[in-house]
Amino acid sequence: MDESLQQSIWLSDRNLSNPVGQALGQLLTERAKRYEQREAVVYACHTEVDNVRWSFRELDEMSTAIACALLQQGYAPGDRVALWAANCPEWILLEYALAKAGLVIVALNPLYKSAELAFALATARVKGIFHADEIGGQSLAQIIDEVRSSLPTLQFIHPISRDITRLLKRASAHQPLPTVDPDSCLMIQYTSGTTGEPKAAQLSHAGIATMARNSYQAWGFGEGDRVCHGFPLYHVGGSGNSTPGAALIGATTLPLYIFKARRTLDILEQERCSGFIGVPSMLTAMLEDDSFSGRDLSALKYIVAGGACVPAGLIRQCEDAFGVDIINGYGQTETSGVSCSTVAGDSPDIKSTTSGKPLPGVSLKVIDKSGAITAIDQPGELCYRGPGNMLGYLNHPNPEAVVDSDGWVHSGDLAEMNTTGFIRIVGRVKEMIIRGGENLSPSEIEAFLCQHPDVVEAAVIGLPDSKYGEEVCAVLVGSHDQTASPEQIRRWCADKLSRWKVPRYISYIDALPKTSSGKIQKFKLKQAMIAKFNLEDHVTA
């Protein structure tokens, strides 16, 4: 690869990624033979879930037993099974079990409300669902009961607290496991699209495993490392990257059930973690914890901060305080996670102004509106082609707009590429809001707000926030008869939407600024709302 670029394109042979040639379940079995007694999954210092220490052998044997029991119960390879729970140990166990049975994982946000759940299950034509008992005081079984009549394909409902034990006891050694094609679908991840309706991206065994392993290797992790991470398991960063990434290099994964600064510091210190992966707001919270200065974090080697831009000042502060390299990267669901990354030793300036270089076997290019490759350092849409390419969407109305005939995935993100291949993300074609690493679709929230009887029009934008990167702001045109208060609007949203979609800022105006063609001028709204809510100090250059 010539690293003195004249145009914004980095071409790489996909074979350089050393593509994985086995399905995820087979890969775990191989690792269990190699690292039999080494800890594979550890939950420590938690109070909400059982603390476990599963060796590679135990994880392999339990996941095999559950896979056999599911096939005996009536599932067939290719059936889709939803996982609806927070970051509990059983999520990881089920991920490998479903993979071994040739079943397709449908990853669900545990904070879904009834409308969101019904949409996700119907779109994926789910046959079974494993669910936690409750999340945030809400019974998940009750929500399933509310929507079950509209889901003709849903045959099996498994409460995790009861059915994991039952399946482990029921398994028969005489049940053969299928041979799973590594290029077949491993999981369906929901990701917001330009229309606002969540898109069901299909990700393969080989794509997930290859990109997860390569990202962990790029970050400097290897055999025997102990890596704590704070990404949700329903997110590609959790089940698609952190879970298989650690296993495939012989490392131990230590997921957080929920992020709490002091608990995370306890885990890093007591479990002698060599790595931590999370979003920048987690690092800030740990630094601000009263106990930080007295901690022994000498085992730490690297911290990977993903999901949001990391300011140079925070990188320097964290590297000084933690005494390790801070690494950041970029990726998306449709490319099976991380596609480019900085590495240990890159300067704070490189880490804060770029997302690094492409991983092995990954090709990237930046194009203008006509599809032509841009000149170096000129912004355009970032496109990806490589081993992590998704298999396609289940429900996209115009799939060729996302993956073109040459196999390029159009990210919807605006980026620049410099002469040595470093990528700098400068904006989003899709107008997504990224709050704490979560991609939120303004149009989805706008459509919901317009269902309120007091709202005539709605425009949703992201406003800068020092903790989460962005917060949701709703600019509303109210009816003339009556207007609900901002707090009433928030309560109304909270009944049906996940909490991070509920607008933090709400403002009423007489009319939305529009172009002559009727398109809302959101840049004007953003400027006005930053001024109204006194957020000028949060704006980064």
N, C-alpha and C positions, 0 to 999 in steps of 0.2 A: 504494500500500500504506500503510494507516494504521499508523504505528509506535508508537501509544499503545494497547497491547493490553489487553483486559479478560479474555480467556481465552488459554489456551496454544495458539493457532493462528495460523499465518502463512500466508496465502493469497496466491499469486502466479500471474499468467498465464504459462503455459508458454511462450508466444511471446516473453516478455521474455528468454528464454535465447538468442534468435537461433538456433533449432535448425539444425544442419548438414543440408544437403540432398543430400549426396553420400556415397558409401561411402569408406572410408579409403584405398583404393588410388587412387581418382580424386583425392582431396584431396592426396595426395603428389605426383601428377603436376602438379597445378596449382601447388603450392608450388615444384616443381622449375623450372617456367617462370618463376616470379617471382624465386626466389633461386638461380639456376642454379649458380653457383660457390661459394656460401656453404657452409661446413661444416655438415652435418646431424648426423652422428654422429662422435664422436671418442673413441677409446680411447687414453689416454696414460699413461705411467708404470707400465704393467702388465708383469708377467713371465710370468704364466700363459697369457695369450692374446696374439694378434697385436695390436699397436697400429695403429689405422687412422684415417684421416681421409677420410671419405666426404662428398663434396659432395651437395647435394640432387639434382643431375643424376645423379651416379654411383649413389646409392641408388635413384633412380627407375628407371634403366636396368637395373641388376642385378636388382631385384625383379621387373621386367617379364619379363626373360629367364627367371628361375626359374619364374614363374607360367606362362609359355607351356610350358616343359619339363614341368612337372607335369601340365598338361592333356594334353599329347601322350603322357605315360607311361600315362595311363588314369584319372586322377582326373577327377571331374565336379563342377561347382558344387554345394555343399551337403554334399559329403563332409567328414568330420572328420579332421583331421590333428593329432597330438600333437607338442608341442615339449617335449623332456625334456633340459634342459641348464641350466647355470648362466648367469650374465650375460655370455655371449660375444657378440661383434659379430654373429655369424650369426643369433642369436635375433631381433634387430631386423630384419635383412634378410628373414628368413623370415616375420616378422609381416606385413610389407608384401606380400611375394610371395603368401602364402596369401590375404590380403585381396583382392588383384587378381584371383586365380583364382576368387574366390567360394567358397573353401574355409573351413571353420570351424576356428579354432585351438582346440586343447585344451591348456591350460597346465598343466604337471605340475611338481610340486615335485621338484627334482633329487635330493633325499635320500630319495625314496620307496624303500621296500623292496619285496620281491616281492608281498606281499599287497596293499599300497596301490596299486602299479602295476596289478595285475590288476583291482582294483575300478574304478579310474579309466578304464582303457581299455575295459572291458566296459560300464560305465554309458554312456559316450559313443559306443559302437559305432564305435570308431576304425578308419579304413581304412589309415592310414599313420602312422609315427612317425619323427621326426628326433631323434637322440640324440647326446649327447656320448660320447666314448670311455670316460671314467671320471670318477667323482666320489668324492673321499675315498679313493682307492685301490681302489674297487669298480668292476668292469667292468659298464657298463650293458647292453652286448650280452648278457652272461651272464645278467643278470636277465631281460631280454626273452625269452631262450631258455627260461628256467624256466617262464614263464607263457604262452608263445605257443600251446601246444596247447589252451588253454582260451579262446582268443579267435578265433572263426571269422571275424570281420569284418576282422581285421588281415592286409592283403595286402602292404604295402610297409614295409620297414625301411631307414631311411636313416642311416648314420653321417655326422654332420655333417662330420667331417674329410675325408671322401672325396667325398660326394655333392654338396656345394655346387659344387665345381669342375666335376664331371661335368655337372650340370644347366645351369650357365652355358654350357658348351661345346655342349650338346645343343640349346639353344633354337633355334626356327625363327621367323623374322620373319613367316611365313605363318600362324602360329597366332593366331586372334583371341581376345581376352579377352572374357569375358562382361560384360554390363551388370549390376552388382550393386546390388540394392535397399538403400538406406541403412538401412532399417528391418529388414533381415534380420540373422541372427546373425553376429557377427564372431568371438566367442570364447566358450569355456566355461571358467569359473573354478570351481574346487572350493573350497567354503567349509563349515566345520563347522556342523552344524545341531543342533537341540535333541535329536535322537535319538542324536547322536554319530556318525552315518554321514555322511561328507562329502556335501554337496549340490552338484549340478552346475548352477550358475547360468548362464543364457544371456544374453549381453550383445550389444546391437546396435551396428552401425557408428555410427549417428547418436548413440546414447546415450553411447558411449565418447568420440567426437570432441567432442560438445557440452560434456560435463562436463569433459573434459581441457582444452580451450581456455579455458573460462570460469574454471576454477580458476587456470590460469597467469596469466590477465589479472587476476583478483582479487588475486593475490599481487604484481602489479606488474611482471611480466616482459613483454618485448616483442621486437620485431625486433632481431636482432643480439646478444641476450643469450646467455650461455654458462652453462648450468645443469648442474651435477654432481648426481647423485642416487645414493642407496644402497639403493633398494628392489629386491627381486628381480623379474626380468622375468616370472616365473610368477605374480606377485602383481598385483592390479589397480592397485596403486600404481606398478608398474613399466611393464608393457606397456599397461595401461589408462589411465594418467595421464601418466607422465613421458615415454614415447616419443611418443605423438601430441600431447601438450600442447605440447612444445617445437616440433615440426614445424609445427603449425598456426598458430603466431604468428611463425614465421620465426626461431626460436632454435636454438641448437646444444645437443644433449644429450650429456652426458659420463657414461655409466653407470660404476659401480664393479663390476668383476668380483667382488671380495670386499672388504668393508670392512677396511681397515687404517688406523689413525689417521695415521701418517706419510705413507703413500702418498696418502691423501686430501688432506692438506695440500699435498703436492707438486703434485697436480692443480690444486687451487684457486689456488695461487700461480703455477705455471708456465704454466697455460692461461688465466690472468686471468679466472677464473670470476666471473660476476656473481651467481650464486645457488647454493645448496646445499639439497638436500631429503633428509632422513633422519630417523631416530628419535632421541630425546633422548640415549640412551646413546652414540651416535656423537659428539655434541657434547661430552659429558663426556670421552670418550677423546681427542679432539683437544686439548681444553684441558689435559689432563694430559700430553700428549706434550712431551718435553724441548725439542723444536725450535720449539714454538709461538711463544714470545716473539720469535724472530728472523724470523718470517715477514712477507712483504709481501702482505697480503690486501686491499689498497686497492681492488681491482676489485669486491669483494663489495658487493652492495646488500641482499640479503635472504637469510634462512635460514628454510626451512619445516620445522618439526619436527612430524611426524605419527606416528600409530600408538600413542601413549601420552600420558598426562597430563604436562604440562611444569610443574614447580613454579615459583612466582614467583621464588624465589631463583636458580634455574638460568637463567630468562629474563634477569634483571638481570645475572647473571654473564656470560652469553654476549653480551648486547648490549654490555656494556662491553668485553669482551675482543675480540670480532670487529668491533665498531664498526658493527653493522648492526641492522636490525629483525629480531626473531624472530617468525615468524608460525606459528600452528597452526590445525588444522582438524579436521573429523570427516567420516567417510564409511564406506561399507561396500561390499562386492562387489556386493550386489543392487541398488545404486543407481549403479553404474558409477563408483564412487570418491567423491570429495569432494562433499559436499552443503552444508556450511556452513564458514565460515572467518573467522578474525580477519583484520585487514588492517594494513598498516604504519601506525603512528601510534596504534593502540590501546594503552592503558596496560598495564603488566605485570600489573596486577590482573585486567583483562579477559582477557588472554591465558592467565593461569594458572587462572582460575576458570570460563572459558567456552570453547566451541569456535567462537565467533563467530556470525555471522548467516547465513541461507540465501543461497546463490548465486542469481543472477538466474534467474527462472522456476521456482524450487524452492519447494514448499509443505511446511511441517512442522507437525505438531500433536503434542500430548502427551495421551494418553488413560488413563483408569483401567481397572480390570479389567472394568467393564461396557461399555466402549467410549465412555463420555462424555468430552468434553474437560475437562481439569482446569483449575482456577483458576490464575492466574499464580503462578509460584514454587512450584507443587505438583508433586511427582514423579509420573511415570507413564511408560508406554511411548511412545517416540518413533516417529512414523510419517512416511513420506516419500511425496511424489508429485511427479513432475517429469520432465524430459527424459531422466534416467538410469535410469528404471524398467527393470528386467530384463524379458526376454521370458518368463521363467518358469524353473522348475527342470525338469530331465530326470527327477528321481527323488525328488521330495518326496511323502510319503504323504498330506499334507494341505495342498496349495498355497494354498487359500483362507485358511488361517491365517496366511500370510505376505503375500499380496497380496489384499486384500478386493475386493468387487464394485465399489467406487468407485475402485479403482486405488491405494489407499494401501498402501505397503510397510511392514509391521510389523517394526521393526528388532530387537526383542528387547532393546533397551537402555533403561535407565531414565534419564530426563532431566527437567530443569526448563527452562521458558522464562520470561524476565523480560518486563517491560512494553515493552521495545524490541526484542524478538525474539531476543536472545542466548540460545544454547543451552548448558546445563551438563549434561554427562553425569555421572550419580551412581551408576550401577550397571548390572548386566546381568541381564535377565530370564533369559537362557539360561545363566547361571552360567559363562560363558566365562572362560577364563584368557587374559590378553593378556601374552605374554612377548616383549619386544623388538619389539612391533608385530605379532606372529603370534597369531592367534586359535586357541586350543587347546580342544578339547571334552573336558571331564572325563569324560563318559560313554563316549566312545570309548576313552580310556585305562583307565577302570575295567573295561570289558568285556574288554580285552586282559589286564589284570592277573589277572582272575578265571580266565583260562585256565591260570595257573600252578598246578601240583599242590599247592603249599603255601599257597595263598591261598583262603580261604573267602569273604571279602567285601572289597570295596575301595571307598574313597571318595577322590576326587581333588579337591583344592582348590588355589587359588592363594595363595601367601604373598608378602608384600611384599619387594621387592628393589630396592636403590638403583640398580643398573645396568640391569636389564631390566624394571623395573616390577613384575613378578611372576615367581615360580618355581613349578614344579610340585611339589606335595607329595602323596604317597600315604599314606593311613592305612589300614592293613591289619588284617584279622582272620585270623590264621594257623590252620592245621590243628593238631590236638593231637599228631599223630604226629611231625611235624618241621616246622621253619620255616627257610626260606632267609634268609640274611643280607641286609641292605639292598644290599650290594655285589653279591651274587649276583642279586638282583632287577634291579638296574640293568643288569648284563651281559646278562641274559635279555631285557630290554626293548630294549636297543641292537641286538640281532640282527634285530629285526623292525620297530621303530618309528623314525621320524625322531628325531634326537638331542634336539631341544628338547621332545619329548614324554616323554623319559625323566625320571622324577622325580628332582629334586635332593635332596629331603627324603623320607625313608621312616620311618614309625613304625608299630609294632605296638600294638594295644590289644585288650582282651578282647572288647569289644562296641562297635558303633557307636551313638551316641546317636540315637534315633528318636522320632518323634511317635507318637501312638496309632494313626495310620493306617499306620505303617510307613515314613514318609518320613525319610530321614537328615537330621539337624539339622546342616547343614554350618557354620552360624555358630558353633556350639559347638566343632566340630572346629577351625575357624580360630583361635578365641581360644586354645584349648589348644595348638595347634601353634606359634603365635606365641610363646607363653610358653616352650614346651619348647625351641625353637631360638633363643631370645633375640633375637627380631626386633622387639621393641617400638620400637627406635629407627628402624626403617624404615617404621613406620606413619605415613601422612600424614593430616592432619585432613580 
